[in-house]
Amino acid sequence: MWETRITCEACNGAHTICSESIPRAFEYDCPTTRQRVNMPFRDPARMPDPWTEVDAPGADSTTALSIEMHGRFEI
């Protein structure tokens, strides 16, 4: 299991995202606004922390959805 902190585009807050693998692109549901947020590539402006391996997802983590191993766009 992998986790990272991201800056959410929907609410400008910070959320922990968890995934079974490190995705290039993914979506998640913002826990604050319940809006589906698209991360079409690993945006360093929105992902200031690297992915870290964990034994189990944290209690406050949000699951990455629609995981893709290849990003649709790159910076």
C-alpha positions in Angstrom: 0.0 0.0 0.0 1.3 3.5 -0.9 0.3 6.9 0.4 1.0 10.6 -0.4 -0.3 14.0 0.6 -1.9 16.1 -2.1 -3.2 19.7 -2.3 -6.9 19.3 -3.4 -8.1 21.2 -6.4 -11.7 21.1 -5.1 -11.2 22.6 -1.7 -7.5 23.7 -1.5 -7.1 21.5 1.5 -4.5 18.7 2.0 -5.6 15.1 1.8 -3.8 11.8 2.1 -4.4 9.5 -0.9 -3.7 5.8 -0.7 -3.3 3.3 -3.6 -2.2 -0.4 -4.1 0.5 0.9 -6.5 2.0 4.2 -7.4 -0.2 5.5 -10.2 0.7 8.0 -12.9 -2.9 9.3 -13.1 -5.9 8.8 -10.8 -9.1 10.3 -9.5 -10.3 10.6 -5.9 -13.4 11.9 -4.1 -12.6 15.0 -2.1 -13.6 14.2 1.5 -14.6 17.8 2.1 -16.7 18.6 -0.9 -17.5 15.0 -2.1 -16.5 16.2 -5.6 -14.6 13.8 -8.0 -11.2 15.3 -8.6 -9.0 14.2 -11.6 -5.2 13.9 -11.4 -4.3 13.3 -15.0 -0.6 13.2 -14.2 1.7 13.5 -11.2 1.6 17.3 -10.7 4.5 18.4 -8.4 2.5 21.6 -7.5 -0.3 19.4 -6.1 1.8 16.5 -4.8 4.6 18.1 -2.7 5.4 14.8 -0.9 6.6 11.6 -2.5 4.6 8.3 -2.3 5.6 6.3 0.8 5.0 2.7 1.4 2.8 1.9 4.4 1.5 -1.4 5.9 -2.1 -0.2 5.9 -3.9 3.0 4.9 -4.3 5.7 7.5 -7.6 6.4 9.1 -8.0 9.7 7.2 -6.8 8.5 3.8 -8.8 8.6 0.7 -8.6 5.8 -1.9 -7.3 6.6 -5.4 -9.8 5.7 -8.1 -9.5 5.0 -11.8 -5.8 4.3 -11.4 -3.7 4.5 -14.6 -0.1 3.5 -14.8 0.6 5.9 -17.6 -0.3 9.6 -17.3 -2.3 11.3 -20.0 -0.3 14.5 -19.8 3.1 15.3 -18.5 4.6 18.6 -17.3 
